[in-house]
């Protein structure tokens, strides 16, 4: 029960850490030429999107900017 209270009290920091790690990994993957790390990151991002822990699922692009 103590861990649940800690997670509830620190969920903002946990989400920020996930976002920072994900963005850092995206930067590293863009800098490397191999497609293998792209595939690994894509699968990790897919799992995080399914859970709802990526900035892509939180921040939506306004519809007037899609053109």
C-alpha positions in Angstrom: 0.0 0.0 0.0 2.9 2.3 0.7 4.2 2.1 -2.9 0.7 3.0 -4.3 0.7 6.1 -2.1 4.1 7.0 -3.4 3.0 6.6 -7.0 -0.1 8.7 -6.4 1.8 11.4 -4.7 4.6 11.5 -7.4 2.7 10.8 -10.6 3.7 14.1 -12.2 7.4 13.4 -11.7 7.0 9.8 -13.0 5.3 11.0 -16.1 7.9 13.7 -16.7 10.7 11.1 -16.3 9.0 8.9 -18.9 8.6 11.8 -21.3 12.3 12.9 -20.8 13.6 9.3 -21.4 11.4 8.9 -24.4 12.5 12.2 -26.0 16.1 11.4 -25.2 15.8 8.0 -26.9 14.1 9.6 -29.9 17.0 12.0 -30.3 19.6 9.3 -30.0 17.7 7.1 -32.6 17.6 10.0 -35.0 21.3 10.5 -34.7 22.2 6.9 -35.4 22.1 5.4 -38.9 21.0 1.9 -38.1 17.3 0.8 -38.5 17.5 -1.7 -35.7 17.3 0.9 -32.9 14.4 2.6 -34.8 12.4 -0.6 -34.7 13.1 -1.1 -31.0 12.1 2.5 -30.1 9.0 2.2 -32.3 7.8 -0.9 -30.3 8.5 0.9 -27.0 6.7 4.0 -28.1 3.8 1.8 -29.3 3.5 0.3 -25.8 3.7 3.7 -24.1 1.0 5.1 -26.5 -1.2 2.2 -25.6 -0.8 3.1 -22.0 -1.1 6.8 -22.7 2.3 7.9 -21.4 3.7 9.7 -24.5 3.5 13.3 -25.3 2.0 12.4 -28.7 -1.1 11.1 -27.0 -1.4 13.9 -24.5 -0.7 16.9 -26.7 -2.9 17.0 -29.8 -2.2 19.1 -32.8 -4.9 21.7 -33.5 -7.0 20.8 -36.5 -6.2 24.1 -38.3 -2.5 23.3 -38.3 -2.8 19.9 -40.1 -2.5 21.4 -43.6 
